[in-house]
Amino acid sequence: MDNILGSYLARFKASLQIDSNVKESVVQELYTHLKDKSQELKGKGFSEEEADKFAVKALGSPELVARQI
């Protein structure tokens, strides 16, 4: 997993207060969303690092995202 995305997802997972049987699938779904957004941005000419940074920034704080689930 990419460093930027991996760090974001680790913080998200640590803050996620749901059943552990469901937690991994939610984290995987968010990872897929982030990778899709990153790929889209790379297609527009951003470097991989820039694309990953913009993808996580667009979502906002991983702790806040976790609380909304």
C-alpha positions as CSV (number, residue, x, y, z in Angstrom):
1,M,0.0,0.0,0.0
2,D,1.3,3.5,-0.8
3,N,2.8,5.4,2.1
4,I,0.5,8.4,1.9
5,L,-2.6,6.3,1.4
6,G,-1.4,3.7,3.9
7,S,-0.9,6.3,6.6
8,Y,-4.4,7.8,5.9
9,L,-6.0,4.4,6.0
10,A,-4.2,3.4,9.2
11,R,-5.6,6.5,10.9
12,F,-9.0,5.9,9.5
13,K,-9.1,2.3,10.6
14,A,-7.9,3.2,14.2
15,S,-10.7,5.7,14.5
16,L,-13.4,3.5,12.9
17,Q,-15.9,2.4,15.6
18,I,-17.7,-0.4,13.9
19,D,-17.9,-4.2,14.1
20,S,-14.5,-5.7,13.4
21,N,-16.1,-8.2,11.0
22,V,-17.1,-5.3,8.8
23,K,-14.1,-3.0,9.4
24,E,-11.8,-4.5,6.8
25,S,-14.3,-4.3,4.0
26,V,-15.0,-0.7,4.8
27,V,-11.2,0.1,4.8
28,Q,-10.8,-1.8,1.5
29,E,-13.7,0.2,0.0
30,L,-12.1,3.5,1.0
31,Y,-8.7,2.3,-0.3
32,T,-10.4,1.5,-3.7
33,H,-12.0,5.0,-3.7
34,L,-8.7,6.7,-2.9
35,K,-6.8,4.7,-5.6
36,D,-9.5,5.5,-8.2
37,K,-9.2,9.2,-7.4
38,S,-5.4,9.1,-7.5
39,Q,-5.5,7.3,-10.9
40,E,-7.8,10.0,-12.2
41,L,-5.5,12.7,-11.1
42,K,-2.4,10.9,-12.5
43,G,-4.3,10.8,-15.8
44,K,-4.5,14.6,-15.6
45,G,-0.7,14.9,-15.3
46,F,-0.1,14.9,-11.5
47,S,2.8,12.8,-10.1
48,E,1.8,9.8,-8.0
49,E,2.7,11.5,-4.8
50,E,0.8,14.7,-5.7
51,A,-2.2,12.6,-6.8
52,D,-2.2,10.6,-3.5
53,K,-1.9,13.8,-1.5
54,F,-4.8,15.5,-3.3
55,A,-7.0,12.3,-3.0
56,V,-6.6,12.2,0.8
57,K,-7.0,15.9,1.2
58,A,-10.2,15.9,-0.8
59,L,-11.7,13.5,1.8
60,G,-10.6,15.4,4.8
61,S,-9.5,14.2,8.2
62,P,-9.5,10.4,8.4
63,E,-10.8,10.6,12.0
64,L,-13.8,12.7,10.9
65,V,-14.5,10.4,8.0
66,A,-14.5,7.4,10.4
67,R,-16.9,9.2,12.8
68,Q,-19.3,9.7,9.9
69,I,-19.7,6.0,9.3
